[in-house]
């Protein structure tokens, strides 16, 4: 079973993109995936939540936010075996645009 943790910045962009376990359950079967959603409450907390997710054995960690959220999550995953996913919901999403990641979640 793959463990996927979503680190969500709930105020990214205009704060109108809602990502929760109910939404994700339609994409990830409970038979094959263990999905957890963790929301940040302050700047820098994505680092703490990502470190926690790595220690909990997450195999994929998805940064849901803008460039700041992606940077915080990715900085923890450098030199790890954990896969980084990106769901761009920030206002600029410069990295996602450069990587041609669709902005339609």
C-alpha positions, 0 to 999 in steps of 0.5 A: 500500500502506498502512503501519499501525504498531501501538504496543503496551504489552505490560503494559497492563491485566493484560498478557494481551492479546497483539497481534502480526503473526501475529494481525494478519495475519488482518485485514490482507492483505499485498497491501494493507497493510504491518503493523509491531508495535512494543512499548514497554519503558518509560514514554515510549517510545511517543513515540519509537516513534511519531516513528520510525513517522511518519518511516518513512511510516506512514499509520496508527498504532494505539495499543494500551494504556491512556490513557497509551499513547494520550496518548503516541502522539496527542501526536506525531500532532497536526497530522500527516496520520497517522491514529490508531487505538486498541485499548483494552487498558489497565485503565481505558480512560477515553478509549475508553469515552468514545468508545464504542470496543469493548474486545473486540479 
